[in-house]
Each structure stands twice: as structure tokens, then as C-alpha cells.
Amino acid sequence: MNLKRIEWIRSSRRSLKEFPKEARYQAGLELYLVQEGKVPTDWKPMSIIGHGASEIRIHVPNEYRVIYVAKFEEAIYVLHCFEKKQRKTPPKDIEIARSAYAEVQRIHKARKTI
């Protein structure tokens, strides 16, 4: 089976590495499911970020989120990873993910023209 590769946008990988061990492990399992073409165990679409963007929700020991887009054939792009401390996703985190999504669109467009 071919797994879809993961590309980390901006500081998303560094941010994920700052999660506690249990949350990092859970994020890895969930991203592996996405690589296999499956859906994560707890997720929601994030159309506010962009078409095809989704959020993996991790509940150990606090709340953590991994926002990604998997609609492109070449890769799964991890846009943003953060600890969620409020009920509603902070506008700052939405803007970081939106900006990363725009970067992915530029990357994807450039690859198609090569």
C-alpha cells in the first residue's frame, strides 16, 4: 500500500513536537489514518480555513488540534497544530491555518505547471 506523504507547512511540525507525548502519539496515529485514505477517529471539516481543510481533535490530557488538507493528490499538508484552550477556535489560529492554506495552494499550482 502506498501511503500519501505528509508535508509540514511553516512551523506546524515544530508545534506538533511541543505537544505532550500522549497527544503527539495520538496525532501520529490519526495522521497515519489520513495517509491510508481513511478518516481520523475524531475530526471535523474546517471550511472556514479553505475547501477540503479538516481538523483532527485530540483530547489527551488537554485539547489539541491538527489542521490539515488532504484533497491534493501529491500530499497531505499539515497547516497548523496547536493546543486549544477555549471552546471556540481563536481567530489567531484560524488566520495561521488560512495563511498556510493559501501557501499550499501556491505550492500546488506551481507543481502543476512544472
N, CA and C atoms as a LAMMPS dump frame, in Angstrom:
ITEM: TIMESTEP
0
ITEM: NUMBER OF ATOMS
342
ITEM: BOX BOUNDS ff ff ff
-5.0000000000000000e+02 5.0000000000000000e+02
-5.0000000000000000e+02 5.0000000000000000e+02
-5.0000000000000000e+02 5.0000000000000000e+02
ITEM: ATOMS id mol type element x y z
1 1 1 N 0.832 -1.175 0
2 1 2 C 0 0 0
3 1 3 C 0.884 1.248 0
4 2 1 N 0.523 2.206 -0.838
5 2 2 C 1.256 3.473 -0.876
6 2 3 C 0.6 4.471 0.056
7 3 1 N 1.384 4.962 0.995
8 3 2 C 0.885 5.997 1.896
9 3 3 C 1.131 7.356 1.265
10 4 1 N 0.163 8.227 1.389
11 4 2 C 0.323 9.6 0.914
12 4 3 C 1.316 10.292 1.847
13 5 1 N 2.267 10.997 1.277
14 5 2 C 3.271 11.653 2.115
15 5 3 C 2.675 12.874 2.834
16 6 1 N 3.323 13.243 3.914
17 6 2 C 2.908 14.409 4.693
18 6 3 C 3.909 15.528 4.455
19 7 1 N 3.399 16.709 4.192
20 7 2 C 4.236 17.901 4.09
21 7 3 C 3.797 18.859 5.185
22 8 1 N 4.767 19.338 5.918
23 8 2 C 4.523 20.231 7.052
24 8 3 C 4.698 21.661 6.577
25 9 1 N 3.688 22.483 6.793
26 9 2 C 3.746 23.871 6.355
27 9 3 C 4.182 24.743 7.523
28 10 1 N 5.154 25.593 7.222
29 10 2 C 5.708 26.545 8.191
30 10 3 C 6.105 25.846 9.486
31 11 1 N 5.578 26.283 10.613
32 11 2 C 6.019 25.755 11.91
33 11 3 C 5.139 24.618 12.421
34 12 1 N 4.315 24.026 11.563
35 12 2 C 3.368 23.006 12.037
36 12 3 C 4.067 21.804 12.675
37 13 1 N 5.172 21.37 12.106
38 13 2 C 5.875 20.21 12.675
39 13 3 C 6.489 20.551 14.036
40 14 1 N 7.096 21.713 14.119
41 14 2 C 7.681 22.155 15.382
42 14 3 C 6.591 22.286 16.451
43 15 1 N 5.44 22.816 16.069
44 15 2 C 4.328 22.966 17.015
45 15 3 C 3.839 21.608 17.507
46 16 1 N 3.744 20.637 16.602
47 16 2 C 3.305 19.296 16.996
48 16 3 C 4.306 18.666 17.967
49 17 1 N 5.59 18.902 17.732
50 17 2 C 6.618 18.342 18.617
51 17 3 C 6.537 18.92 20.032
52 18 1 N 5.867 20.049 20.191
53 18 2 C 5.693 20.653 21.51
54 18 3 C 4.5 20.071 22.273
55 19 1 N 3.672 19.267 21.601
56 19 2 C 2.556 18.609 22.29
57 19 3 C 3.127 17.628 23.318
58 20 1 N 2.388 17.342 24.376
59 20 2 C 2.81 16.274 25.301
60 20 3 C 2.888 14.94 24.548
61 21 1 N 3.67 14.022 25.083
62 21 2 C 3.927 12.737 24.424
63 21 3 C 2.644 12.029 23.989
64 22 1 N 1.672 11.931 24.868
65 22 2 C 0.426 11.214 24.545
66 22 3 C -0.335 11.887 23.394
67 23 1 N -0.344 13.217 23.378
68 23 2 C -1.017 13.945 22.303
69 23 3 C -0.261 13.789 20.98
70 24 1 N 1.076 13.812 21.026
71 24 2 C 1.886 13.585 19.812
72 24 3 C 1.61 12.201 19.242
73 25 1 N 1.566 11.209 20.117
74 25 2 C 1.311 9.839 19.692
75 25 3 C -0.06 9.743 19.015
76 26 1 N -1.069 10.321 19.638
77 26 2 C -2.426 10.284 19.074
78 26 3 C -2.472 11.007 17.727
79 27 1 N -1.801 12.154 17.638
80 27 2 C -1.757 12.889 16.374
81 27 3 C -1.112 12.029 15.283
82 28 1 N -0.046 11.321 15.623
83 28 2 C 0.611 10.44 14.657
84 28 3 C -0.301 9.332 14.174
85 29 1 N -1.045 8.726 15.086
86 29 2 C -1.994 7.672 14.694
87 29 3 C -3.071 8.218 13.763
88 30 1 N -3.581 9.389 14.095
89 30 2 C -4.644 9.988 13.287
90 30 3 C -4.134 10.377 11.902
91 31 1 N -2.942 10.946 11.846
92 31 2 C -2.377 11.311 10.545
93 31 3 C -2.07 10.068 9.707
94 32 1 N -1.701 8.983 10.359
95 32 2 C -1.471 7.729 9.634
96 32 3 C -2.769 7.244 8.975
97 33 1 N -3.881 7.367 9.685
98 33 2 C -5.176 7.008 9.089
99 33 3 C -5.432 7.836 7.831
100 34 1 N -5.144 9.123 7.913
101 34 2 C -5.341 10.006 6.757
102 34 3 C -4.419 9.581 5.611
103 35 1 N -3.178 9.216 5.932
104 35 2 C -2.248 8.743 4.907
105 35 3 C -2.786 7.509 4.194
106 36 1 N -3.501 6.665 4.921
107 36 2 C -4.088 5.454 4.343
108 36 3 C -5.366 5.741 3.558
109 37 1 N -5.813 6.991 3.56
110 37 2 C -7.034 7.349 2.853
111 37 3 C -8.279 7.193 3.709
112 38 1 N -8.096 6.989 4.998
113 38 2 C -9.22 6.832 5.928
114 38 3 C -9.477 8.157 6.638
115 39 1 N -10.542 8.177 7.427
116 39 2 C -10.839 9.388 8.196
117 39 3 C -10.353 9.214 9.626
118 40 1 N -9.91 10.302 10.255
119 40 2 C -9.486 10.223 11.658
120 40 3 C -10.663 9.831 12.553
121 41 1 N -10.369 9.391 13.764
122 41 2 C -11.434 8.951 14.67
123 41 3 C -12.269 10.111 15.192
124 42 1 N -11.684 11.296 15.345
125 42 2 C -12.423 12.471 15.802
126 42 3 C -11.94 13.668 14.99
127 43 1 N -12.801 14.166 14.132
128 43 2 C -12.412 15.238 13.226
129 43 3 C -13.635 16.066 12.868
130 44 1 N -13.389 17.207 12.266
131 44 2 C -14.478 17.989 11.701
132 44 3 C -13.947 18.79 10.525
133 45 1 N -14.81 19.047 9.552
134 45 2 C -14.38 19.87 8.417
135 45 3 C -14.15 21.308 8.884
136 46 1 N -13.219 21.966 8.249
137 46 2 C -12.889 23.353 8.601
138 46 3 C -12.973 24.229 7.351
139 47 1 N -14.178 24.341 6.799
140 47 2 C -14.359 25.131 5.577
141 47 3 C -13.988 26.592 5.788
142 48 1 N -13.996 27.057 7.039
143 48 2 C -13.58 28.43 7.344
144 48 3 C -12.106 28.651 6.974
145 49 1 N -11.337 27.569 6.946
146 49 2 C -9.918 27.632 6.567
147 49 3 C -9.785 27.597 5.047
148 50 1 N -10.511 26.684 4.416
149 50 2 C -10.463 26.531 2.966
150 50 3 C -11.106 25.22 2.57
151 51 1 N -11.443 25.104 1.29
152 51 2 C -12.107 23.902 0.783
153 51 3 C -11.249 22.656 1.019
154 52 1 N -11.799 21.681 1.712
155 52 2 C -11.086 20.43 1.962
156 52 3 C -10.271 20.408 3.238
157 53 1 N -10.207 21.52 3.96
158 53 2 C -9.441 21.546 5.217
159 53 3 C -10.226 20.835 6.315
160 54 1 N -9.516 20.13 7.177
161 54 2 C -10.129 19.393 8.279
162 54 3 C -9.305 19.581 9.538
163 55 1 N -9.935 19.268 10.653
164 55 2 C -9.291 19.398 11.949
165 55 3 C -9.363 18.069 12.681
166 56 1 N -8.205 17.556 13.088
167 56 2 C -8.156 16.375 13.961
168 56 3 C -8.264 16.886 15.384
169 57 1 N -9.15 16.272 16.151
170 57 2 C -9.366 16.694 17.537
171 57 3 C -8.79 15.641 18.476
172 58 1 N -7.884 16.082 19.332
173 58 2 C -7.189 15.2 20.27
174 58 3 C -7.542 15.669 21.677
175 59 1 N -7.914 14.734 22.537
176 59 2 C -8.429 15.07 23.861
177 59 3 C -7.565 14.543 25.005
178 60 1 N -6.247 14.45 24.822
179 60 2 C -5.376 13.911 25.873
180 60 3 C -4.202 14.82 26.155
181 61 1 N -3.836 15.132 27.335
182 61 2 C -4.698 15.257 28.507
183 61 3 C -5.556 16.52 28.418
184 62 1 N -5.142 17.472 27.557
185 62 2 C -5.944 18.669 27.273
186 62 3 C -6.476 18.558 25.857
187 63 1 N -6.856 19.668 25.281
188 63 2 C -7.382 19.681 23.915
189 63 3 C -6.296 20.146 22.949
190 64 1 N -6.086 19.379 21.879
191 64 2 C -5.102 19.71 20.86
192 64 3 C -5.74 19.558 19.493
193 65 1 N -5.254 20.34 18.549
194 65 2 C -5.812 20.309 17.205
195 65 3 C -4.701 20.239 16.163
196 66 1 N -4.978 19.49 15.083
197 66 2 C -4.1 19.407 13.924
198 66 3 C -4.973 19.736 12.713
199 67 1 N -4.696 20.853 12.071
200 67 2 C -5.468 21.252 10.893
201 67 3 C -4.657 20.861 9.659
202 68 1 N -5.336 20.189 8.726
203 68 2 C -4.646 19.678 7.541
204 68 3 C -5.571 19.732 6.341
205 69 1 N -5.005 19.53 5.179
206 69 2 C -5.784 19.375 3.952
207 69 3 C -5.21 18.177 3.207
208 70 1 N -6.096 17.262 2.809
209 70 2 C -5.665 16.02 2.149
210 70 3 C -6.262 15.888 0.75
211 71 1 N -6.858 16.94 0.229
212 71 2 C -7.551 16.837 -1.059
213 71 3 C -6.616 16.812 -2.261
214 72 1 N -5.368 17.199 -2.062
215 72 2 C -4.428 17.206 -3.177
216 72 3 C -3.796 15.827 -3.33
217 73 1 N -3.617 15.415 -4.567
218 73 2 C -3.132 14.071 -4.862
219 73 3 C -1.712 13.819 -4.352
220 74 1 N -0.875 14.853 -4.378
221 74 2 C 0.541 14.648 -4.102
222 74 3 C 0.889 14.51 -2.624
223 75 1 N 0.08 15.071 -1.72
224 75 2 C 0.474 15.045 -0.311
225 75 3 C -0.674 15.453 0.602
226 76 1 N -0.48 15.162 1.88
227 76 2 C -1.32 15.704 2.953
228 76 3 C -0.521 16.87 3.504
229 77 1 N -1.127 18.02 3.553
230 77 2 C -0.45 19.209 4.055
231 77 3 C -0.96 19.515 5.455
232 78 1 N -0.044 19.499 6.433
233 78 2 C -0.405 19.87 7.802
234 78 3 C -0.198 21.381 7.901
235 79 1 N -1.304 22.085 8.137
236 79 2 C -1.302 23.542 8.107
237 79 3 C -0.937 24.174 9.445
238 80 1 N -1.472 23.595 10.529
239 80 2 C -1.291 24.224 11.837
240 80 3 C -1.592 23.217 12.935
241 81 1 N -0.822 23.254 14.006
242 81 2 C -1.027 22.401 15.179
243 81 3 C -0.995 23.304 16.404
244 82 1 N -1.949 23.112 17.306
245 82 2 C -1.994 23.986 18.476
246 82 3 C -2.787 23.353 19.609
247 83 1 N -2.542 23.856 20.814
248 83 2 C -3.336 23.468 21.972
249 83 3 C -4.547 24.386 22.012
250 84 1 N -5.705 23.801 22.14
251 84 2 C -6.941 24.585 22.188
252 84 3 C -7.305 24.808 23.646
253 85 1 N -7.347 26.083 24.036
254 85 2 C -7.591 26.412 25.44
255 85 3 C -8.968 27.013 25.669
256 86 1 N -9.707 27.265 24.579
257 86 2 C -11.035 27.847 24.688
258 86 3 C -12.021 26.974 23.912
259 87 1 N -13.284 27.184 24.176
260 87 2 C -14.31 26.421 23.456
261 87 3 C -14.273 26.712 21.958
262 88 1 N -14.119 27.973 21.614
263 88 2 C -14.094 28.381 20.212
264 88 3 C -12.638 28.525 19.748
265 89 1 N -12.364 28.118 18.523
266 89 2 C -11.005 28.247 17.986
267 89 3 C -10.648 29.73 17.888
268 90 1 N -9.542 30.135 18.497
269 90 2 C -9.148 31.55 18.467
270 90 3 C -8.909 32.053 17.038
271 91 1 N -9.301 33.299 16.766
272 91 2 C -9.089 33.87 15.422
273 91 3 C -7.631 33.8 14.972
274 92 1 N -6.686 33.928 15.901
275 92 2 C -5.264 33.86 15.558
276 92 3 C -4.934 32.509 14.921
277 93 1 N -5.457 31.429 15.493
278 93 2 C -5.181 30.091 14.958
279 93 3 C -5.871 29.876 13.614
280 94 1 N -7.055 30.43 13.452
281 94 2 C -7.752 30.342 12.16
282 94 3 C -6.947 31.075 11.094
283 95 1 N -6.438 32.253 11.429
284 95 2 C -5.671 33.03 10.463
285 95 3 C -4.361 32.335 10.093
286 96 1 N -3.69 31.732 11.058
287 96 2 C -2.457 30.984 10.765
288 96 3 C -2.754 29.85 9.781
289 97 1 N -3.83 29.116 10.031
290 97 2 C -4.195 27.997 9.151
291 97 3 C -4.624 28.496 7.769
292 98 1 N -5.361 29.598 7.708
293 98 2 C -5.775 30.161 6.409
294 98 3 C -4.571 30.577 5.581
295 99 1 N -3.636 31.227 6.225
296 99 2 C -2.429 31.675 5.541
297 99 3 C -1.621 30.471 5.029
298 100 1 N -1.519 29.438 5.845
299 100 2 C -0.818 28.218 5.424
300 100 3 C -1.558 27.549 4.264
301 101 1 N -2.891 27.579 4.296
302 101 2 C -3.693 27.004 3.208
303 101 3 C -3.408 27.75 1.901
304 102 1 N -3.337 29.07 1.968
305 102 2 C -3.018 29.862 0.774
306 102 3 C -1.639 29.485 0.238
307 103 1 N -0.686 29.238 1.14
308 103 2 C 0.652 28.811 0.726
309 103 3 C 0.591 27.452 0.019
310 104 1 N -0.205 26.537 0.546
311 104 2 C -0.369 25.213 -0.078
312 104 3 C -0.948 25.366 -1.476
313 105 1 N -1.909 26.25 -1.629
314 105 2 C -2.489 26.464 -2.959
315 105 3 C -1.428 26.96 -3.947
316 106 1 N -0.55 27.851 -3.493
317 106 2 C 0.534 28.336 -4.359
318 106 3 C 1.495 27.194 -4.707
319 107 1 N 1.84 26.372 -3.72
320 107 2 C 2.73 25.219 -3.946
321 107 3 C 2.098 24.268 -4.965
322 108 1 N 0.824 23.958 -4.747
323 108 2 C 0.122 23.025 -5.63
324 108 3 C 0.068 23.576 -7.071
325 109 1 N -0.254 24.84 -7.2
326 109 2 C -0.335 25.46 -8.528
327 109 3 C 1.028 25.43 -9.211
328 110 1 N 2.096 25.723 -8.462
329 110 2 C 3.443 25.71 -9.043
330 110 3 C 3.83 24.307 -9.501
331 111 1 N 3.458 23.296 -8.744
332 111 2 C 3.788 21.908 -9.116
333 111 3 C 3.033 21.473 -10.369
334 112 1 N 1.834 21.967 -10.536
335 112 2 C 1.042 21.595 -11.71
336 112 3 C 1.607 22.205 -12.986
337 113 1 N 2.312 23.327 -12.863
338 113 2 C 2.846 23.995 -14.052
339 113 3 C 4.218 23.453 -14.443
340 114 1 N 4.809 22.624 -13.597
341 114 2 C 6.136 22.068 -13.905
342 114 3 C 5.992 20.917 -14.868
